[in-house]
Amino acid sequence: MKREIIYRSDQYYQGILQLRPRNKQLLNFALEEIKRHPQGELSKLVETNTGYDLYLTSNIFLIALGARLRKKFPGTLKKSRTLYGKHKMTSREIYRVTICFRMEEKE
């Protein structure tokens, strides 16, 4: 089943996948994984000077995607989280996750 990448119009996101350095093969792999997964919703794709930032709507999917990137490509993976707020009903803290995948450069 082929899915198109869905960009949310409200710009909501739970986490950011940072792909460094700018590499089309790395970006295409991440976009194909987003298309294949039912929770894969992309809010925004930002091209920076050093790479790409993908804003995703699911933290769980984002962490799994980071693990798939590490298995497929040589490089390092760094995870960090930022407190975003508290849930209104349960008062649990809500975090936004940032995963930076830095692919090793071939010389």
Rosetta constraint file for C-alpha pairs under 8 A:
AtomPair CA 2 CA 35 HARMONIC 7.47 0.50
AtomPair CA 2 CA 36 HARMONIC 7.30 0.50
AtomPair CA 3 CA 35 HARMONIC 5.29 0.50
AtomPair CA 3 CA 36 HARMONIC 6.58 0.50
AtomPair CA 4 CA 35 HARMONIC 6.01 0.50
AtomPair CA 5 CA 31 HARMONIC 7.59 0.50
AtomPair CA 5 CA 34 HARMONIC 7.12 0.50
AtomPair CA 5 CA 35 HARMONIC 5.54 0.50
AtomPair CA 5 CA 41 HARMONIC 7.06 0.50
AtomPair CA 5 CA 42 HARMONIC 6.89 0.50
AtomPair CA 6 CA 41 HARMONIC 5.80 0.50
AtomPair CA 6 CA 42 HARMONIC 6.02 0.50
AtomPair CA 6 CA 43 HARMONIC 7.68 0.50
AtomPair CA 7 CA 41 HARMONIC 6.75 0.50
AtomPair CA 7 CA 42 HARMONIC 5.17 0.50
AtomPair CA 7 CA 43 HARMONIC 4.89 0.50
AtomPair CA 7 CA 44 HARMONIC 6.49 0.50
AtomPair CA 8 CA 12 HARMONIC 7.09 0.50
AtomPair CA 8 CA 41 HARMONIC 7.37 0.50
AtomPair CA 8 CA 42 HARMONIC 6.69 0.50
AtomPair CA 8 CA 43 HARMONIC 4.84 0.50
AtomPair CA 8 CA 44 HARMONIC 7.68 0.50
AtomPair CA 9 CA 43 HARMONIC 7.38 0.50
AtomPair CA 10 CA 43 HARMONIC 7.87 0.50
AtomPair CA 11 CA 43 HARMONIC 5.24 0.50
AtomPair CA 11 CA 44 HARMONIC 6.83 0.50
AtomPair CA 12 CA 43 HARMONIC 6.30 0.50
AtomPair CA 12 CA 57 HARMONIC 6.67 0.50
AtomPair CA 13 CA 43 HARMONIC 6.21 0.50
AtomPair CA 13 CA 55 HARMONIC 5.87 0.50
AtomPair CA 13 CA 56 HARMONIC 5.30 0.50
AtomPair CA 13 CA 57 HARMONIC 4.39 0.50
AtomPair CA 13 CA 58 HARMONIC 7.38 0.50
AtomPair CA 14 CA 55 HARMONIC 7.54 0.50
AtomPair CA 14 CA 56 HARMONIC 6.12 0.50
AtomPair CA 14 CA 57 HARMONIC 4.92 0.50
AtomPair CA 14 CA 58 HARMONIC 5.70 0.50
AtomPair CA 14 CA 59 HARMONIC 5.79 0.50
AtomPair CA 14 CA 95 HARMONIC 7.71 0.50
AtomPair CA 14 CA 96 HARMONIC 5.13 0.50
AtomPair CA 14 CA 97 HARMONIC 6.76 0.50
AtomPair CA 15 CA 55 HARMONIC 5.95 0.50
AtomPair CA 15 CA 56 HARMONIC 5.47 0.50
AtomPair CA 15 CA 57 HARMONIC 6.63 0.50
AtomPair CA 15 CA 58 HARMONIC 6.87 0.50
AtomPair CA 15 CA 59 HARMONIC 5.73 0.50
AtomPair CA 15 CA 62 HARMONIC 6.93 0.50
AtomPair CA 15 CA 96 HARMONIC 5.07 0.50
AtomPair CA 15 CA 97 HARMONIC 4.55 0.50
AtomPair CA 15 CA 98 HARMONIC 5.53 0.50
AtomPair CA 15 CA 99 HARMONIC 7.87 0.50
AtomPair CA 16 CA 53 HARMONIC 6.47 0.50
AtomPair CA 16 CA 54 HARMONIC 5.59 0.50
AtomPair CA 16 CA 55 HARMONIC 4.63 0.50
AtomPair CA 16 CA 56 HARMONIC 6.10 0.50
AtomPair CA 16 CA 62 HARMONIC 7.74 0.50
AtomPair CA 16 CA 96 HARMONIC 7.92 0.50
AtomPair CA 16 CA 97 HARMONIC 6.42 0.50
AtomPair CA 16 CA 98 HARMONIC 4.74 0.50
AtomPair CA 16 CA 99 HARMONIC 6.28 0.50
AtomPair CA 17 CA 53 HARMONIC 5.70 0.50
AtomPair CA 17 CA 54 HARMONIC 5.05 0.50
AtomPair CA 17 CA 55 HARMONIC 6.49 0.50
AtomPair CA 17 CA 56 HARMONIC 7.50 0.50
AtomPair CA 17 CA 62 HARMONIC 7.04 0.50
AtomPair CA 17 CA 66 HARMONIC 7.82 0.50
AtomPair CA 17 CA 98 HARMONIC 6.02 0.50
AtomPair CA 17 CA 99 HARMONIC 4.98 0.50
AtomPair CA 17 CA 100 HARMONIC 6.00 0.50
AtomPair CA 17 CA 101 HARMONIC 7.58 0.50
AtomPair CA 18 CA 51 HARMONIC 7.32 0.50
AtomPair CA 18 CA 52 HARMONIC 5.84 0.50
AtomPair CA 18 CA 53 HARMONIC 4.59 0.50
AtomPair CA 18 CA 54 HARMONIC 6.45 0.50
AtomPair CA 18 CA 98 HARMONIC 7.40 0.50
AtomPair CA 18 CA 99 HARMONIC 6.04 0.50
AtomPair CA 18 CA 100 HARMONIC 4.52 0.50
AtomPair CA 18 CA 101 HARMONIC 6.11 0.50
AtomPair CA 19 CA 26 HARMONIC 7.49 0.50
AtomPair CA 19 CA 27 HARMONIC 7.37 0.50
AtomPair CA 19 CA 51 HARMONIC 5.60 0.50
AtomPair CA 19 CA 52 HARMONIC 5.15 0.50
AtomPair CA 19 CA 53 HARMONIC 6.39 0.50
AtomPair CA 19 CA 100 HARMONIC 6.15 0.50
AtomPair CA 19 CA 101 HARMONIC 5.20 0.50
AtomPair CA 19 CA 102 HARMONIC 6.28 0.50
AtomPair CA 19 CA 103 HARMONIC 7.84 0.50
AtomPair CA 20 CA 50 HARMONIC 6.23 0.50
AtomPair CA 20 CA 51 HARMONIC 4.76 0.50
AtomPair CA 20 CA 52 HARMONIC 6.81 0.50
AtomPair CA 20 CA 100 HARMONIC 7.35 0.50
AtomPair CA 20 CA 101 HARMONIC 6.10 0.50
AtomPair CA 20 CA 102 HARMONIC 4.67 0.50
AtomPair CA 20 CA 103 HARMONIC 6.23 0.50
AtomPair CA 21 CA 50 HARMONIC 5.50 0.50
AtomPair CA 21 CA 51 HARMONIC 4.81 0.50
AtomPair CA 21 CA 52 HARMONIC 7.92 0.50
AtomPair CA 21 CA 102 HARMONIC 6.49 0.50
AtomPair CA 21 CA 103 HARMONIC 6.63 0.50
AtomPair CA 22 CA 49 HARMONIC 7.94 0.50
AtomPair CA 22 CA 50 HARMONIC 5.96 0.50
AtomPair CA 22 CA 51 HARMONIC 3.91 0.50
AtomPair CA 22 CA 52 HARMONIC 6.46 0.50
AtomPair CA 23 CA 27 HARMONIC 6.37 0.50
AtomPair CA 23 CA 51 HARMONIC 7.29 0.50
AtomPair CA 24 CA 28 HARMONIC 5.96 0.50
AtomPair CA 25 CA 29 HARMONIC 6.23 0.50
AtomPair CA 26 CA 30 HARMONIC 6.40 0.50
AtomPair CA 27 CA 31 HARMONIC 6.17 0.50
AtomPair CA 27 CA 52 HARMONIC 7.62 0.50
AtomPair CA 28 CA 32 HARMONIC 6.07 0.50
AtomPair CA 29 CA 33 HARMONIC 6.29 0.50
AtomPair CA 30 CA 34 HARMONIC 6.29 0.50
AtomPair CA 30 CA 65 HARMONIC 7.46 0.50
AtomPair CA 30 CA 69 HARMONIC 7.68 0.50
AtomPair CA 31 CA 35 HARMONIC 6.22 0.50
AtomPair CA 32 CA 36 HARMONIC 6.24 0.50
AtomPair CA 33 CA 37 HARMONIC 6.27 0.50
AtomPair CA 33 CA 40 HARMONIC 7.69 0.50
AtomPair CA 33 CA 65 HARMONIC 7.45 0.50
AtomPair CA 34 CA 39 HARMONIC 7.89 0.50
AtomPair CA 34 CA 40 HARMONIC 4.49 0.50
AtomPair CA 34 CA 41 HARMONIC 6.74 0.50
AtomPair CA 34 CA 42 HARMONIC 7.53 0.50
AtomPair CA 35 CA 40 HARMONIC 6.34 0.50
AtomPair CA 36 CA 40 HARMONIC 7.39 0.50
AtomPair CA 39 CA 57 HARMONIC 7.92 0.50
AtomPair CA 39 CA 58 HARMONIC 6.80 0.50
AtomPair CA 39 CA 61 HARMONIC 6.84 0.50
AtomPair CA 40 CA 56 HARMONIC 7.29 0.50
AtomPair CA 40 CA 57 HARMONIC 7.40 0.50
AtomPair CA 40 CA 58 HARMONIC 7.32 0.50
AtomPair CA 40 CA 61 HARMONIC 6.96 0.50
AtomPair CA 41 CA 56 HARMONIC 5.89 0.50
AtomPair CA 41 CA 57 HARMONIC 5.71 0.50
AtomPair CA 41 CA 58 HARMONIC 7.57 0.50
AtomPair CA 42 CA 54 HARMONIC 6.95 0.50
AtomPair CA 42 CA 55 HARMONIC 5.87 0.50
AtomPair CA 42 CA 56 HARMONIC 4.75 0.50
AtomPair CA 42 CA 57 HARMONIC 6.50 0.50
AtomPair CA 43 CA 54 HARMONIC 7.67 0.50
AtomPair CA 43 CA 55 HARMONIC 5.31 0.50
AtomPair CA 43 CA 56 HARMONIC 5.74 0.50
AtomPair CA 43 CA 57 HARMONIC 6.78 0.50
AtomPair CA 44 CA 54 HARMONIC 6.02 0.50
AtomPair CA 44 CA 55 HARMONIC 5.10 0.50
AtomPair CA 44 CA 56 HARMONIC 7.52 0.50
AtomPair CA 45 CA 52 HARMONIC 7.13 0.50
AtomPair CA 45 CA 53 HARMONIC 5.85 0.50
AtomPair CA 45 CA 54 HARMONIC 4.75 0.50
AtomPair CA 45 CA 55 HARMONIC 6.37 0.50
AtomPair CA 46 CA 52 HARMONIC 5.77 0.50
AtomPair CA 46 CA 53 HARMONIC 5.05 0.50
AtomPair CA 46 CA 54 HARMONIC 6.50 0.50
AtomPair CA 47 CA 51 HARMONIC 6.17 0.50
AtomPair CA 47 CA 52 HARMONIC 4.65 0.50
AtomPair CA 47 CA 53 HARMONIC 6.44 0.50
AtomPair CA 48 CA 52 HARMONIC 5.71 0.50
AtomPair CA 48 CA 53 HARMONIC 7.34 0.50
AtomPair CA 56 CA 62 HARMONIC 6.95 0.50
AtomPair CA 58 CA 62 HARMONIC 6.15 0.50
AtomPair CA 59 CA 63 HARMONIC 6.25 0.50
AtomPair CA 59 CA 96 HARMONIC 7.42 0.50
AtomPair CA 59 CA 97 HARMONIC 6.43 0.50
AtomPair CA 60 CA 64 HARMONIC 6.40 0.50
AtomPair CA 61 CA 65 HARMONIC 6.02 0.50
AtomPair CA 62 CA 66 HARMONIC 6.25 0.50
AtomPair CA 62 CA 99 HARMONIC 7.74 0.50
AtomPair CA 63 CA 67 HARMONIC 6.47 0.50
AtomPair CA 63 CA 99 HARMONIC 7.52 0.50
AtomPair CA 64 CA 68 HARMONIC 6.38 0.50
AtomPair CA 65 CA 69 HARMONIC 6.21 0.50
AtomPair CA 66 CA 70 HARMONIC 6.32 0.50
AtomPair CA 66 CA 77 HARMONIC 7.20 0.50
AtomPair CA 66 CA 99 HARMONIC 6.91 0.50
AtomPair CA 66 CA 101 HARMONIC 7.21 0.50
AtomPair CA 67 CA 71 HARMONIC 6.40 0.50
AtomPair CA 68 CA 72 HARMONIC 6.21 0.50
AtomPair CA 69 CA 73 HARMONIC 5.89 0.50
AtomPair CA 69 CA 101 HARMONIC 7.64 0.50
AtomPair CA 70 CA 74 HARMONIC 6.53 0.50
AtomPair CA 70 CA 75 HARMONIC 6.59 0.50
AtomPair CA 70 CA 76 HARMONIC 7.12 0.50
AtomPair CA 70 CA 77 HARMONIC 6.86 0.50
AtomPair CA 70 CA 101 HARMONIC 7.75 0.50
AtomPair CA 73 CA 103 HARMONIC 6.89 0.50
AtomPair CA 74 CA 103 HARMONIC 5.92 0.50
AtomPair CA 74 CA 104 HARMONIC 5.88 0.50
AtomPair CA 75 CA 101 HARMONIC 6.94 0.50
AtomPair CA 75 CA 102 HARMONIC 5.50 0.50
AtomPair CA 75 CA 103 HARMONIC 4.16 0.50
AtomPair CA 75 CA 104 HARMONIC 4.84 0.50
AtomPair CA 76 CA 101 HARMONIC 5.82 0.50
AtomPair CA 76 CA 102 HARMONIC 5.32 0.50
AtomPair CA 76 CA 103 HARMONIC 6.52 0.50
AtomPair CA 76 CA 104 HARMONIC 7.69 0.50
AtomPair CA 77 CA 99 HARMONIC 6.94 0.50
AtomPair CA 77 CA 100 HARMONIC 5.76 0.50
AtomPair CA 77 CA 101 HARMONIC 4.60 0.50
AtomPair CA 77 CA 102 HARMONIC 6.46 0.50
AtomPair CA 78 CA 99 HARMONIC 5.65 0.50
AtomPair CA 78 CA 100 HARMONIC 5.17 0.50
AtomPair CA 78 CA 101 HARMONIC 6.55 0.50
AtomPair CA 79 CA 97 HARMONIC 7.16 0.50
AtomPair CA 79 CA 98 HARMONIC 5.87 0.50
AtomPair CA 79 CA 99 HARMONIC 4.59 0.50
AtomPair CA 79 CA 100 HARMONIC 6.55 0.50
AtomPair CA 80 CA 97 HARMONIC 5.86 0.50
AtomPair CA 80 CA 98 HARMONIC 5.25 0.50
AtomPair CA 80 CA 99 HARMONIC 6.45 0.50
AtomPair CA 81 CA 95 HARMONIC 6.05 0.50
AtomPair CA 81 CA 96 HARMONIC 5.53 0.50
AtomPair CA 81 CA 97 HARMONIC 4.34 0.50
AtomPair CA 81 CA 98 HARMONIC 5.90 0.50
AtomPair CA 82 CA 95 HARMONIC 5.37 0.50
AtomPair CA 82 CA 96 HARMONIC 5.29 0.50
AtomPair CA 82 CA 97 HARMONIC 6.50 0.50
AtomPair CA 83 CA 93 HARMONIC 7.02 0.50
AtomPair CA 83 CA 94 HARMONIC 6.09 0.50
AtomPair CA 83 CA 95 HARMONIC 4.50 0.50
AtomPair CA 83 CA 96 HARMONIC 6.46 0.50
AtomPair CA 84 CA 93 HARMONIC 7.61 0.50
AtomPair CA 84 CA 94 HARMONIC 5.49 0.50
AtomPair CA 84 CA 95 HARMONIC 5.04 0.50
AtomPair CA 84 CA 96 HARMONIC 6.06 0.50
AtomPair CA 85 CA 93 HARMONIC 5.92 0.50
AtomPair CA 85 CA 94 HARMONIC 5.21 0.50
AtomPair CA 85 CA 95 HARMONIC 7.10 0.50
AtomPair CA 86 CA 91 HARMONIC 5.29 0.50
AtomPair CA 86 CA 92 HARMONIC 5.44 0.50
AtomPair CA 86 CA 93 HARMONIC 4.45 0.50
AtomPair CA 86 CA 94 HARMONIC 5.43 0.50
AtomPair CA 87 CA 91 HARMONIC 4.79 0.50
AtomPair CA 87 CA 92 HARMONIC 5.29 0.50
AtomPair CA 87 CA 93 HARMONIC 6.37 0.50
AtomPair CA 87 CA 94 HARMONIC 6.61 0.50
